[in-house]
Amino acid sequence: MTTVYDVDSNILIEKAAEKLAKMPEMSPPDWAKFVKTGVHKERPPMMDNWWFIRAAAILRKIYLMGPIGTSKLRTKFGGRYRRGCAPPRFRRGSGNIIRKALQGLEKSALVMQTTKNGHKGRIATAKGKSLLDKTASEIMQKKD
């Protein structure tokens, strides 16, 4: 059986984003057209479906690392903040984007909150795992 670990992450995220775009619970907020994805970015994303790509990437990270919270996800989606002549520093990604995407994933029952061995965060539900695993299987079948 093919899982998330067997396929290229970029292809998996793109295909999962297409499936998430079909879910009504995952609709982006009105402000998503204008917002940057973090303080380290100079402009908003240029792609039209960036919201679904980010949600799919968050779902994949939760599948691989869960239970994981918003703070760790902000670190994962952060980047280098260029400060002119001063040396660049790392800055975390936007927390509001991650929170809203997580809320959409929870509404569609792909992730849920839990506490596991003292670690509080979100984990992928069976529905979320099967979505990613089926997407990975489809990618492997097209590859052959």
C-alpha positions in Angstrom: 0.0 0.0 0.0 1.2 3.5 -0.9 1.4 6.1 1.8 2.4 9.7 2.1 6.1 8.7 2.7 6.4 7.1 -0.8 5.6 10.1 -3.1 7.1 13.5 -3.7 5.7 16.0 -1.2 5.1 18.8 -3.8 3.0 16.6 -6.1 1.1 15.2 -3.1 0.3 18.7 -1.8 -0.9 20.0 -5.2 -3.2 17.0 -5.7 -4.6 17.2 -2.1 -5.2 20.9 -2.6 -7.4 20.1 -5.6 -9.4 17.8 -3.4 -9.7 20.3 -0.6 -10.9 23.0 -3.0 -14.0 20.9 -3.7 -14.9 20.9 0.0 -17.3 23.7 1.0 -15.9 23.9 4.6 -12.4 24.8 3.2 -13.4 28.1 1.5 -10.9 30.8 2.1 -11.8 34.0 4.1 -12.5 37.3 2.3 -9.1 38.7 3.4 -7.1 35.9 1.9 -6.7 37.8 -1.4 -4.7 40.6 0.2 -2.7 39.0 3.1 1.0 38.1 3.2 1.9 34.6 4.5 4.3 36.1 7.0 6.3 39.1 8.0 9.3 37.8 6.1 7.4 38.0 2.8 7.3 41.2 0.7 4.1 40.5 -1.2 1.0 38.3 -1.0 1.0 34.9 -2.9 0.5 35.2 -6.6 -1.3 31.8 -7.1 -5.1 31.8 -7.0 -5.3 28.5 -5.1 -2.6 29.3 -2.5 -5.1 28.9 0.4 -5.8 25.3 -0.5 -2.1 24.5 -1.1 -1.3 25.9 2.4 -4.1 23.9 4.0 -2.9 20.7 2.2 0.6 21.3 3.4 -0.6 21.8 7.0 -2.6 18.6 6.7 0.5 16.7 5.5 2.6 18.1 8.4 -0.1 17.1 10.9 -0.2 13.6 9.4 3.6 13.3 9.7 4.3 15.1 13.0 1.0 15.1 15.0 0.1 16.1 17.6 1.3 19.5 16.6 0.1 22.9 17.5 -0.1 26.3 15.8 3.1 27.5 17.2 5.2 24.7 15.7 3.4 25.1 12.4 4.2 28.8 12.4 7.9 27.8 12.7 7.6 25.3 9.9 6.1 27.9 7.5 8.4 30.7 8.5 11.4 32.0 6.6 14.3 34.4 6.3 13.5 38.1 7.0 15.8 40.3 5.0 16.6 43.5 6.9 18.5 45.6 4.4 22.2 45.9 5.3 21.7 44.0 8.6 22.0 40.2 8.5 18.8 38.3 7.9 17.0 36.6 10.7 14.3 33.9 10.9 10.7 35.0 11.4 7.7 32.7 11.9 4.8 32.5 9.5 1.4 34.0 9.9 -0.6 32.4 12.7 -4.0 33.6 11.6 -3.7 31.8 8.3 -2.7 28.6 10.0 -5.5 28.9 12.6 -8.2 29.5 10.0 -6.9 26.6 7.8 -6.9 24.4 10.9 -10.5 25.4 11.7 -11.5 24.5 8.1 -9.8 21.2 8.4 -11.5 20.5 11.7 -14.9 21.4 10.2 -14.4 19.0 7.4 -13.3 16.3 10.0 -9.8 15.8 8.6 -8.0 16.8 11.8 -9.0 16.9 15.5 -7.5 18.3 18.7 -6.1 15.8 21.2 -3.6 15.4 24.0 -1.1 12.5 23.6 1.6 11.8 26.2 1.4 15.3 27.6 1.6 16.9 24.1 -1.4 19.0 23.1 -2.2 19.6 19.5 -3.9 18.4 16.4 -3.7 15.0 14.8 -5.0 13.7 11.5 -8.3 11.7 11.7 -8.9 8.5 9.8 -10.7 10.6 7.1 -7.7 12.9 6.8 -5.2 10.0 6.6 -7.2 8.2 4.0 -7.5 11.4 1.9 -3.7 11.8 1.8 -3.0 8.0 1.4 -5.6 7.7 -1.5 -4.0 10.8 -3.1 -0.6 9.2 -2.8 -1.9 6.0 -4.4 -3.4 7.9 -7.3 0.0 9.6 -7.9 1.8 6.3 -7.8 -0.7 4.7 -10.3 -0.3 7.6 -12.7 3.5 7.3 -12.4 3.6 3.7 -13.4 
